[in-house]
C-alpha cells in the first residue's frame, strides 16, 4: 500500500527590517520554520534551531528550509 499525499499549506510572509531590507519568514500552518534574511551582500537562511546557511537566492533559501523541515519533522 502506498501512503496518501498530505496537503500542506506553506506561506512566505515578507517583513520589513529597520534598515529597510525585506526578510522572508517561511511558515507551515501556524508554525514558523525559518527565515531568509539579507546580510550585507548575501542572503542567510536561518532554521528555528539556530543553524544558519549562506544562500545565493531567496528561492534557494526556501528550498533549504523546506528540505530540513521534511527531513527532520515532516
HUVENTA-V802965 format. One record per residue. N is the residue number from 1. D_LAST is the distance of its C-alpha to the last C-alpha in Angstrom with 2 decimals. Layout:
<<N;D_LAST> <N;D_LAST>>
//
This chain:
<<1;19.73> <2;16.88> <3;13.69> <4;13.84> <5;12.06> <6;10.25> <7;11.89> <8;10.14> <9;12.79> <10;12.72> <11;15.96> <12;17.95> <13;20.66> <14;23.63> <15;25.59> <16;29.02> <17;29.70> <18;33.16> <19;34.27> <20;33.73> <21;30.69> <22;27.46> <23;24.06> <24;20.92> <25;18.25> <26;14.80> <27;13.20> <28;10.46> <29;12.54> <30;14.58> <31;12.32> <32;13.55> <33;11.31> <34;14.44> <35;17.83> <36;20.03> <37;23.58> <38;26.88> <39;28.72> <40;32.26> <41;32.19> <42;28.50> <43;24.99> <44;22.49> <45;18.73> <46;17.83> <47;14.54> <48;14.58> <49;15.32> <50;18.41> <51;17.93> <52;19.95> <53;20.23> <54;23.12> <55;22.51> <56;25.17> <57;23.86> <58;21.63> <59;19.88> <60;19.23> <61;17.82> <62;15.44> <63;14.26> <64;13.88> <65;11.85> <66;9.39> <67;9.39> <68;8.89> <69;5.95> <70;4.15> <71;6.39> <72;6.26> <73;3.77> <74;0.00>>
//
